[in-house]
């Protein structure tokens, strides 16, 4: 087992109707890379409902609620997509505050597919180069980001990716970025 992330605790913020592959596959990769934890954090206790595109998928147990989780306890944040998941999270003030707190603490953040919607609400894409599911292109540009069509984009401590097909490249990028952390020049400018 690789140990690139030994000692790291990763927060995975999601809610009902998350895209299963975009949570489960990166989570598995993070744990295989030695992360001490990859906690699923949700607005409510119990479990959250996964989706496989338009089909109902499996439920996933919630490790901690947003009320219980503290950004300072984590080294990085993963935001999976699915259309409804980030749409619901961006309307949840506690979720937006959690994302912004991770950013303000100069910790890396990764978002895939529709996940960058929450980054817009947390006001952290302005001046950044990002990618996403193509339907978010205009939203991200209107929020001040430069949108590009690539399988993965790393802009300092921010990692974004387009879709489930890009998960292998996304996993590689998040492991490397979560291992290194946010570059010093970005920490001082954020």
Long-range contacts (C-beta under 8 A, 24 or more apart in sequence): 1-32, 1-34, 2-32, 2-33, 2-34, 3-33, 3-34, 4-33, 4-34, 4-175, 4-176, 4-179, 5-30, 5-33, 5-34, 5-35, 5-36, 5-175, 5-178, 5-179, 6-34, 6-35, 6-36, 7-36, 8-34, 8-35, 8-36, 8-75, 8-76, 8-178, 8-179, 9-35, 9-36, 9-37, 9-39, 9-73, 9-74, 9-75, 10-35, 10-37, 10-38, 10-39, 10-74, 10-75, 10-76, 10-77, 10-78, 10-178, 11-39, 11-41, 11-69, 11-71, 11-74, 11-76, 11-77, 11-78, 11-98, 11-102, 12-38, 12-39, 12-40, 12-41, 12-77, 12-78, 12-79, 12-80, 13-41, 13-42, 13-66, 13-77, 13-78, 13-79, 13-89, 13-95, 13-98, 13-99, 13-118, 14-40, 14-41, 14-42, 14-48, 14-60, 14-79, 14-80, 14-85, 14-89, 15-42, 15-43, 15-44, 15-48, 15-85, 15-88, 15-89, 15-92, 15-95, 16-48, 16-49, 16-84, 16-85, 16-88, 17-49, 17-50, 17-51, 17-82, 17-83, 17-84, 17-85, 17-88, 18-48, 18-49, 18-50, 18-51, 18-60, 18-80, 18-81, 18-82, 18-85, 19-50, 19-51, 19-52, 19-53, 19-80, 19-81, 19-82, 19-85, 19-113, 19-114, 19-164, 20-50, 20-51, 20-52, 20-57, 20-58, 20-60, 21-52, 21-164, 21-167, 22-80, 22-81, 22-82, 22-112, 22-113, 22-115, 22-164, 22-167, 23-50, 23-60, 23-78, 23-80, 24-50, 24-60, 25-167, 25-171, 26-78, 26-80, 26-110, 26-112, 26-167, 26-170, 26-171, 26-174, 27-78, 29-171, 29-174, 29-175, 30-78, 30-174, 30-175, 30-178, 33-175, 33-179, 35-178, 37-63, 38-78, 39-63, 39-64, 39-69, 39-74, 40-64, 41-65, 41-66, 41-69, 41-98, 42-66, 43-88, 43-89, 43-92, 43-94, 43-95, 50-82, 51-82, 51-84, 66-92, 66-94, 66-95, 66-98, 67-94, 69-98, 71-98, 71-101, 71-102, 71-105, 71-107, 72-101, 72-105, 74-102, 74-107, 75-107, 75-108, 75-178, 75-181, 76-102, 76-107, 76-108, 76-109, 76-110, 76-174, 76-177, 76-178, 77-102, 77-107, 77-108, 77-109, 77-110, 78-109, 78-110, 78-111, 78-174, 79-109, 79-110, 79-111, 79-112, 79-115, 79-116, 79-118, 79-119, 80-112, 80-113, 80-115, 81-111, 81-112, 81-113, 81-114, 81-115, 81-133, 82-113, 82-114, 83-114, 85-114, 85-115, 86-111, 86-114, 86-115, 86-116, 86-117, 86-118, 87-114, 87-117, 89-117, 89-118, 90-117, 90-118, 90-120, 90-121, 96-121, 96-122, 99-124, 100-124, 103-190, 104-190, 106-157, 106-181, 106-182, 106-186, 106-187, 106-190, 107-157, 107-181, 107-182, 108-157, 108-158, 108-159, 108-174, 108-177, 108-178, 108-180, 108-181, 108-182, 109-157, 109-158, 109-159, 110-158, 110-159, 110-160, 110-161, 110-170, 110-173, 110-174, 110-177, 110-178, 111-158, 111-159, 111-160, 111-161, 112-160, 112-161, 112-162, 112-163, 112-166, 112-167, 112-170, 113-161, 113-162, 113-163, 113-164, 115-160, 116-140, 116-160, 119-158, 119-160, 124-158, 125-158, 128-155, 128-156, 128-158, 129-153, 129-155, 130-155, 130-158, 130-160, 131-160, 131-161, 131-162, 132-160, 132-162, 133-162, 133-163, 134-162, 156-182, 156-183, 156-186, 157-181, 157-182, 157-183, 157-186
